Amino acid sequence: MSKHLSLIHPRLHPWQTLTALIVVSVIVLGAGVDRFTPTTPTNLLSIQPAQAQRISPSDVWQLVYQQLPDLPKENQYISRESGKVAENNTLASRLIRYHIYIKERAPNYRLDWKLTLADYLDANEVMYENTYPGNDTLRQNPLAGDRATIKRLTRQQRNALAQVLTNIFNPSPDGTSN
């Protein structure tokens, strides 16, 4: 009988026992049920959903102008498609698109916004006209005008802009911006 038991339950080496224990622990933790709050499942191996509602980058520019009404809109450029003024193509919208989609910088860090503003001031990375937002949709590339506008802002205004953008992309848990 002891011969048959050794086939069913082979003796494990210490490292195999440890590996089996780790695998079982991961499975148990990954099951995602917190026994202290049975109505709230928790998966310890995944990222938890954000508490606040996400904001679309295409809508952020409006929030920027609500909080910084003196920020120049620079929306006088003519649309290639319609031949009319592209009123929604603003300095803030182009700045946000440049930051997120061209430079692929995180929108929730103030330092990243400061780096983007430094790009506009010729103090950081090179900005290319052919990839700048608005180049393909507006009759005139707005890059030169946007750079001049950012350069005319005071340091305090640029800091306020960076802070407002950071706050918008880091909403507080109650759904309002910080």
LOZA-536387 format. One record per residue (C-alpha): x, y, z. Coordinates in Angstrom, 1 decimal. Example, Ala and Ser with C-alpha at 12.3 -4.5 7.8 and 13.67 -1.06 7.14 Angstrom:
! LOZA-536387
     px     py     pz
   12.3   -4.5    7.8
   13.7   -1.1    7.1
This chain:
! LOZA-536387
     px     py     pz
    0.0    0.0    0.0
    2.8    2.4    0.7
    4.1    2.1   -2.9
    0.7    3.3   -4.2
    0.6    6.3   -1.8
    4.0    7.5   -3.0
    2.6    7.7   -6.6
   -0.4    9.7   -5.4
    1.3   12.1   -3.0
    5.0   12.4   -4.1
    7.4   13.9   -1.6
    8.0   17.6   -2.5
   11.4   19.4   -2.3
   11.4   22.5   -0.1
   11.5   24.9   -3.1
    8.5   23.1   -4.6
    6.6   23.5   -1.4
    7.4   27.2   -1.3
    6.3   27.6   -5.0
    3.1   25.8   -4.3
    2.4   28.0   -1.3
    3.0   31.2   -3.4
    0.7   29.9   -6.2
   -2.1   29.2   -3.7
   -1.6   32.6   -2.1
   -1.8   34.4   -5.4
   -5.0   32.5   -6.3
   -6.6   33.3   -2.9
   -5.6   37.0   -3.0
   -6.6   37.2   -6.7
  -10.1   35.8   -5.9
  -11.0   39.3   -4.9
  -13.4   38.9   -2.1
  -12.7   40.8    1.1
  -14.3   38.9    4.0
  -14.7   42.0    6.1
  -16.9   43.8    3.6
  -18.7   41.2    1.7
  -20.6   43.7   -0.4
  -17.4   45.3   -1.8
  -15.3   42.9   -3.9
  -11.7   43.8   -4.0
   -9.1   42.3   -6.3
   -5.7   42.8   -4.8
   -3.9   41.9   -8.1
   -5.5   44.6  -10.2
   -5.7   48.4  -10.3
   -8.7   49.7   -8.5
  -11.1   52.0  -10.5
  -10.7   55.7  -10.1
  -12.9   57.3   -7.5
  -13.8   60.3   -9.7
  -15.2   60.6  -13.2
  -12.6   60.8  -15.9
  -12.3   63.9  -17.9
  -11.9   63.9  -21.7
   -8.9   65.9  -22.9
  -11.1   67.5  -25.6
  -13.3   69.0  -22.9
  -10.6   70.3  -20.6
   -9.9   73.5  -22.5
  -13.3   74.8  -21.5
  -12.5   74.2  -17.8
   -9.2   76.0  -18.2
  -10.9   79.1  -19.5
  -13.5   78.9  -16.7
  -10.8   79.0  -14.1
   -8.4   81.4  -16.1
  -10.7   83.7  -17.9
   -7.8   86.1  -18.7
   -5.9   83.4  -20.6
   -5.8   84.4  -24.3
   -7.9   82.1  -26.4
   -5.9   82.6  -29.6
   -8.9   81.2  -31.5
   -8.8   83.5  -34.5
   -7.4   80.9  -36.9
   -9.4   79.8  -40.0
  -10.5   76.2  -40.5
   -9.3   74.6  -43.7
  -12.4   72.5  -43.9
  -15.2   75.2  -43.3
  -13.3   78.4  -44.2
  -14.7   79.9  -41.0
  -13.0   80.9  -37.7
  -12.3   77.7  -35.7
  -13.6   79.1  -32.3
  -13.1   75.8  -30.4
   -9.5   75.5  -31.6
   -8.0   77.5  -28.7
   -4.5   78.0  -27.3
   -5.5   75.8  -24.3
   -6.9   73.0  -26.5
   -3.7   73.0  -28.6
   -1.5   73.1  -25.5
   -3.4   70.1  -24.0
   -3.3   68.1  -27.3
    0.4   68.9  -27.7
    1.1   67.8  -24.1
   -0.9   64.5  -24.2
   -0.8   63.3  -27.8
    2.4   64.8  -29.3
    4.7   64.7  -26.3
    2.8   61.8  -24.6
    3.3   63.4  -21.2
    1.2   62.5  -18.2
   -1.6   65.1  -17.7
   -1.7   64.7  -13.9
    1.8   65.9  -13.0
    2.6   69.5  -12.6
    6.2   69.0  -13.6
    5.1   67.6  -16.9
    3.0   70.7  -17.6
    6.0   72.9  -16.7
    8.1   70.9  -19.2
    5.5   71.5  -21.8
    5.4   75.3  -21.1
    9.2   75.2  -21.3
    8.9   73.7  -24.8
    6.9   76.8  -25.8
    9.6   79.0  -24.3
   12.4   77.3  -26.3
   13.9   76.2  -23.0
   13.3   72.4  -23.2
   12.5   70.2  -26.2
   12.2   71.3  -29.9
    8.7   71.8  -31.2
    8.0   70.8  -34.8
    5.6   72.8  -36.9
    4.5   69.7  -38.9
    3.3   67.8  -35.8
    1.8   70.8  -33.9
   -1.9   70.6  -33.2
   -3.8   72.7  -35.7
   -1.2   72.4  -38.4
   -3.4   70.0  -40.4
   -6.8   71.6  -39.7
   -6.1   75.3  -39.8
   -5.0   77.4  -42.8
   -2.2   78.9  -40.8
   -0.1   76.9  -38.4
   -0.7   78.4  -34.9
    2.7   77.3  -33.4
    4.4   80.7  -33.8
    1.5   82.6  -32.4
    1.0   80.2  -29.5
    4.7   80.4  -28.6
    4.5   84.2  -28.6
    1.4   84.2  -26.4
    3.0   81.8  -23.9
    6.1   84.0  -23.8
    4.0   87.1  -23.1
    2.5   85.4  -20.0
    4.2   86.2  -16.7
    5.8   83.5  -14.7
    2.9   83.8  -12.2
    0.4   83.2  -15.1
    2.3   80.3  -16.4
    2.5   78.7  -12.9
   -1.3   79.3  -12.6
   -1.9   77.6  -15.9
    0.2   74.6  -15.0
   -1.6   74.3  -11.6
   -5.1   74.6  -13.1
   -4.3   71.9  -15.7
   -2.8   69.7  -12.9
   -5.9   70.2  -10.8
   -8.3   69.4  -13.6
   -6.6   66.1  -14.3
   -6.5   65.3  -10.6
  -10.0   65.7   -9.4
  -10.8   65.2   -5.8
  -12.9   62.1   -4.8
  -16.1   64.2   -4.5
  -15.9   65.0   -8.2
  -14.7   68.5   -8.0
  -11.3   69.8   -9.1
   -8.7   70.4   -6.4
